[in-house]
Amino acid sequence: MNRIAKAYSDEQFKAMAWFFASQRLYLKPQVYDAALASRGAKLHDKHCEKCHENGGRPGDAGTLAGQWMPYLEFTMDDYLNGKRKWPRKMKRKVDAAIAEEGQDAVSTLIHYYGSQQ
C-alpha cells in the first residue's frame, strides 16, 4: 500500500477519508469467547468508556463495537509494538487495563468489541 499511497495528493486522501467516513457500518456475526467478552466489558467500562462511549459505538473517538476482531488485533499489536502512534490518553488507559487484567487485557477487550453484533 505504501507504494500506491505515494501517488495520491493530500486532496485525494481527504476525499477518500470523507468517502469512508460516510459509509454505514454493517455488523456481521463473528466468533468470540463469551467469557473473555464479559471480562472485556468490565475493562471497557472502567478504562475505555469515557472516550469510546456507548460500549464503543460510533462516536468521536472511533468505532470499536462490531469491528472485525483481526483488524483490532493487528491495530493493537501495532500500538503495543510502537509501529503506530498512540492517540492522546490511550496509552495510559491501555497500560492501566493491562496492569489490572494482565496480558489478556487487550484480548478481552477485542472479544468484547467483537461480540457486539
NORCOR-V919716 format. One line per field, one symbol per residue. ss: DSSP state (~ for helix, > for strand, _ for the rest). burial: b if it has 24 or more other C-alpha atoms within 12 Angstrom, else e. A space follows every 10 residues. Layout:
ss = ???
burial = ???
This chain:
ss = _~~~~____~ ~~~~~~~~~~ ~_________ ___~~~~~~~ ~~~~~~~~__ __~~~~____ ________~~ ~~~~~~~~~~ _________~ ~~~~~~~~~~ ~___~~~~~~ ~~~~~__
burial = eeeeeeeeee eeeeeeeeee eeeeeeeeee ebeeebbbbb bbbbeebbbe bbeebbbeee eebbbbbbbe ebeeebeeee eeeeeeeeee eebbeebeee eeeebbbbbb bbbbbbe
